Amino acid sequence: MRKKRAAPRQEPGEKANAVTAPERLAQMLDVPQNVFTAFSQICLSGNREAVLDGCQGVLEYEPELIRLNLGDMILQFTGRNLQIKCMTGENVIIEGYILTVSFST
């Protein structure tokens, strides 16, 4: 009869070091974790351009304000002369003078 191996003891207040299947796969393939998860990714080029992966729709679009749906949260850009330069699938490129970037639920 085989003995069951005891789970490692976890001290009170210590977080479990659980790695999800998508995280393991991303590590094995040496790619960013957001490729296999629902996380969005934002790449800012100074305050003049933002490239966003994971957009699920445009909620508001004005020259001073752009609000995007990311699924479980909303991403808001404020600034001057903001415009959506390109939108393909879940990818969006925003150009203009970006003053703030904020998240809300």
C-alpha positions in Angstrom: 0.0 0.0 0.0 1.3 3.4 -1.0 1.6 6.2 1.6 0.0 9.5 0.7 2.5 12.4 0.7 1.6 15.1 3.2 1.0 18.6 1.8 3.6 21.1 2.8 2.8 23.0 5.9 1.7 26.6 5.4 2.3 29.1 8.1 -0.7 31.3 9.2 -0.8 34.4 7.0 1.4 32.9 4.4 0.0 32.8 0.8 -0.1 29.5 -1.0 2.4 29.4 -3.9 -0.2 28.0 -6.4 0.6 28.4 -10.0 -2.4 28.1 -12.4 -2.3 26.0 -15.6 -2.2 29.1 -17.9 0.8 30.5 -15.9 2.6 27.1 -16.1 2.0 26.9 -19.8 3.3 30.5 -20.3 6.4 29.7 -18.3 7.1 26.5 -20.3 6.7 28.3 -23.6 8.6 31.4 -22.4 5.8 33.8 -23.4 4.0 36.6 -21.5 1.4 35.3 -19.0 -1.4 37.4 -20.5 -1.3 35.3 -23.7 -3.2 32.6 -21.9 -5.1 34.6 -19.3 -7.8 37.3 -19.4 -5.4 40.0 -18.4 -5.2 43.1 -20.5 -1.8 44.7 -21.4 -1.1 48.4 -21.9 2.1 49.7 -23.5 2.6 53.5 -23.1 5.0 55.4 -25.3 5.6 58.5 -23.2 2.3 60.3 -22.9 1.6 60.4 -26.6 0.5 56.8 -27.4 -1.0 53.8 -25.7 -1.3 50.4 -27.2 -3.9 48.2 -25.5 -4.5 44.4 -25.9 -7.7 43.0 -24.4 -10.2 45.7 -25.2 -13.8 44.5 -25.4 -15.4 47.7 -26.6 -15.4 51.5 -26.6 -17.8 53.0 -24.0 -17.1 56.7 -24.6 -15.1 58.5 -27.2 -14.4 62.3 -27.1 -11.3 64.3 -27.8 -10.7 64.7 -24.1 -11.9 61.3 -22.8 -11.8 57.7 -24.0 -13.3 54.9 -21.9 -12.8 51.3 -22.9 -14.4 48.1 -21.6 -11.8 45.5 -20.4 -14.4 43.0 -19.3 -14.1 43.1 -15.5 -13.0 46.8 -15.4 -13.1 50.0 -17.3 -10.0 51.9 -18.5 -10.2 55.6 -18.9 -7.8 57.9 -20.7 -8.1 61.7 -20.3 -6.1 64.3 -22.2 -6.2 66.5 -25.3 -6.7 65.6 -28.9 -7.2 61.9 -28.0 -8.1 59.7 -30.9 -8.3 56.0 -31.6 -5.7 55.5 -34.3 -6.4 51.8 -34.9 -8.8 49.2 -33.5 -8.5 45.6 -34.6 -10.2 42.8 -32.7 -9.1 43.3 -29.1 -6.2 45.7 -29.9 -6.5 49.5 -29.7 -4.0 52.2 -30.3 -4.8 55.6 -28.8 -2.9 58.7 -29.7 -2.9 62.3 -28.4 -1.7 64.1 -25.3 -2.5 61.6 -22.5 -2.8 63.2 -19.0 -4.3 60.4 -17.0 -4.9 56.7 -17.2 -7.3 55.2 -14.6 -9.1 52.0 -13.9 -12.5 51.5 -12.4 -14.9 48.6 -11.8 
